[in-house]
Amino acid sequence: MLNCHYCQSEASTYVRYAKMHLCKEHFISFIDKKIESTLKRYNMIRKNSRILIAISGGKDSAVMLSSLSKIELNLLPVYLDLGIENYSIEARRICERLVSMLGMKLIIISLKDLIGMELSELAKRAHRPYCSVCGTVKRYLLNVVALYAEVEKIAMGHHLDDLITLIFKSLLTQRLEDIAKLGPKTESMEGLIGRIRPLYEIAESENSLYAEYSNLPYLNFKCPYAHRGDLEIMIKDFINRLEENFPGIKISIARYMAKNVDKFKSEMKWMNCKSCGLPSSSECCSFCRIIKRATGESGSIVKEKIKEKIIDVLS
């Protein structure tokens, strides 16, 4: 029997890159400290900051919320209910359970309440792929909620493995400008709230263990529309083999990219969307174009409904 590095309890896992056997309690503590040091390393937030926490029902956002709840921060957990069949019903239930466990209040934004339809119908009417519409809708809604809730940052549950996979994919496909979006944080600008990734140095396997050892509720199945391409699967397998042979190389890659991510930024000319007034790279933002095509209405109506919701929740 191998003992924990910090106590005499039986070790539950071995962290290869740290060369430590850890019991369940000290593994949770190890990850908590690692997340807190990640926040400091990349200067993500200030003490007592108000942070919007985007939770989905998955293990990654559950781990992020649980860990950040132990730090002196003002957290606003938000779940976007897009009406994706049974997936959204179960995800919403789990998010409510998780937030209740942590003694917080959950803000739920329902797409159907905002526009009278769910994601599948919106995508069909807009003649756009589900995942494309989903990404656009989530980015827009989270930003609007963050603006009216007056938070400093939006925290996303993207972990080390997915970020490195996307970085390698961007390099291989020569979409280098995409790398600029994959760092530990993005800065805020007028009308656009910056994002942080507290799990930037946390591996997917570490999230799984943390969730298990902490008894956190989370979905054990994926969105029915989710699809990972063959290239991403091969890249992820390759990176995992590298980590097996060179423990810690994932974190080294992440830290190197964090130092150099600004080199991949392209000069983007921002303007205000003529429909909703928020920053856009074109005359009309992607969200407003989708809403206009699907409903004939303006995206500004959605903004006002969210404003009313946030004022009601926070009052």
N, C-alpha and C positions, 0 to 999 in steps of 0.2 A: 504494500500500500504506500502510495506517495502522498506526503503531506503538503498542505497549502504553503506557499512561500511566506505568508504572513502569520499563519496560526497553525495549530496542531491538528486541525480538521482534515479529513480526507479530501484530497484535491478532486475537483469535478472535471477540470479541463486543463489543457496545456497551451499557453500562448507562446507560439514558437518564436516570433520575432522579439518578444520580450524575455524569452527563456525563463518563464515562470509557470509553475503549477499553481492553480488557484481553486479554492473552494467556491461554491456558488455566491456566497456573500461578498467575498473579496473580488470575484470576477465582476460583479455588478458595480462595486466601488471603483474598480480599475477602469471600467468603461465610462462611468460618471466623471472621473477625474480627467480621462482622455478627452471627453467631449468639452469639458470646461476649459482645458488647456487649448483645445482647437479654437474655441471662441476667442481666447486671449491671443493666441499665436497670429490669427488673421484679423485681429481687431474688429470683430464682427459687431459687438454690441457694447453698450455701457451698462453699469450697474443700475438696477431698478428700471431698465428700459421697458417700454410696452411693446411686446412682440406678438404679431399674429402667427399662430401655429397652424399650418395647413395639415389637417389630419384626414386620412382616407379610409381608415379601417384596417390598413395593412400593418405589418409588424414594424416597418421602418419608422413611420410617423408615430406609432405607439411608443417605441423606444425613445424617440426624440422628445416627445411630450413628457414622458415619465422622468427622463433624466433632467430636462430643463426645469421641471417643477421643483427640483431640489436646490435651484440657484435663486438668488434674489432678483427675480424678474417679475414683471406684470404680464402674464400670458393670457392671450385670447385665442382659445382653440376654435377653429372654424371648420365645418364640414360642408362641402358642396354636394348637395343631392341632385344628381343629374338625371335620375330616373332610369338608370340602366338595369332594367328587369329586376330579378331577385337579388342581383349583386348589390345594387344601391340600398335595397331594403335591409339586407343583412349588414352592410357596411355602416349604415346609419345606426342600427341597433347597437353594434359593437362600439362605435364612437361614443354614443350616449353612455354606455356602460363604463368605458375607459375613463371618460371625463368625470363621471360620478365617483369612481374609485379614487381619483386624485383630488376630489373635493373642489372641482371647478364647474364653470357654467359653459355650456356648448352653444355656439352660434351656428345655426343651420340655415343655409341659403338654398332654397329649392328653385331649380330652373323652371319647373312647371308653374310655380307661383309667380315667377317673374314674367314669363312669356306665354304661358298657357299650353306649353308642350314640353315633352321630354327630349332627351338627346337624339334618340333614333329618328323621331319625326323631324326634328330641327335639321339634322344632317340630310335627310331625304329631300326636304323642301329646299334646302340650300344647294343641293346637288354637289355635296362635298363628302369626302371620306369621313367616317365616324371619328377616327383618332385625330384627324386634322381639326375637326370642329371641336372635339373634346378639349384638346390642348389650348386652342384659342379661347374657348369659353372659360376654362379654369383660370388662365392667366388674367383675363380681363376682370372676372368677378372677384378674384382674390385682391387684385389691385384696387378696385373700387371699394371693397369692404375695408381694406387697409387705409385708404384715404379718409373715409368718413369716420373710422375708428381712431384715427390720428395715431397710428402706431409708427415706430421708427423703422422696423424691418418686418419682412415676411420670412418665416423660417420654413424651409422645405426639407423633406425627409430623404433627399438623395444621398445614397451611400457611396463609399469608396469604389466598390466594384463597378457599379453602373457608370460612374463618372469617368473612370479610367477607360472603360470599354468604349464610351462615346468619344473620348479624346483620341484614342487609337483609330476609331472608325473615321473620324473627321480628317485625320492625317492621311489615311489610306485612300479616302475618296476625294481628297484635296478640297474639302470644305473647311478650310482653315479658319474662316471667320466664325464658324460655330464654336471653336475652342474658347473664344472670348467669353462665352456664356457658361462655361463649365468650371469656372474657378470657385473658390470658397465663398465668394460674395459678389454682389453687384451693387453699385452705389445708387442712391436715390437721386431723382431729379424732379423738377416741377411737374406734378401730376403723375409721377411714376415712383412707387415705393421700391426701394432696393431689397434684394433677396439675400438670405444667408443660408449656408448649408452646414449646420452643426455636426452632421455625420460625415463630413468631408474625409476624415481619416479613420472611419469605422467601417470594417468589412461586413458584408452581408451575413457571413457566418457568425460574426460577433453579435449582430442584431438578433439573430435567431436564438442564440444562447441567452442573451439578456432578457428577451421576451419570455422565454421558457422559465428561466430562473426567477423572474419577477412575477410570474403568473399573470402576464398582461394579456388581455383579450385581443385577438386580431383575426382577420379573415385568413382562412387556409386555402382559398382558391382565388384565381385571378379574374380580372375583368373579362367577360366573354369576347370583347373586341380587341383585347391586347394581343399583340403579335411581335415576337422577336425574330428578326431576320437571321438567315444562316450566317452572314458575315459577323453579326454581333455575337452569336453563339460561339463561333470559332475563335474570335478575339478573346472572349471571356475565358474559354478553356485554355488558351495559350497563356494568358496572364496568370491564371491559377497554377499552371505548371511552373511558371517562372517563380511564383511565390513559394511553391513547394521546395524548389531548389535554392532559392535565395530569399529566405524569410525577411520581410520588411521592405522588399523592393516596391510593393504597391504604394506604401506610404512615401517612399523616396521619390517615386514618379509624381505623386500628388503634390508633394512639396515643391518639386522642381517646376511643375506646371503653374503652381500658384504664384511663383516668383516671375514667371514669364508670360502669364496669360494676357497682360496688356499689349504684348507685341502682336497679338492676333486681332486686335480691335480694328475695325474698319470705320472710317469716317461716315457717320450716318447723319443725314440731314433730317432733323425732327421738325414736325409741324403739328398744329392742333387739328384733330379730326373735326371736320365740318359738321358732323352729326352730334357727337358727344362732348367734344372739346378736349379730350384727353390726348396725350402725345401719340403721334403716329408717324410712320415712315412714308405714308401716302396721304392723299387728300381725305380719304375716308378709311378709318381703321378696319382691320380684318373682322373684328367682332360686329361692328355696325353694318358692314357689308352682308354678313351672314344673316343678321337679324332682319335687315331690310328685305333681302331676297326671300326669307322664309315667312315673315309676318307682315311686311309692308310698313312696319313701324320704325321709329328711330331708336337707336341705342340709348339715347338720353333718357327715355322712359324707364329703361332698366336701371340706369343710374339713380334716378329719383326714388324708385321703389326700394333699392338697397339702402339709400340714405334714410328713408323712413324706418326701415327695419333696424338699422344700426342705432339710430337715435332712440327707438323704442327699447331695444335690448340694453343699451348702456345707461339709460336714464334711471 
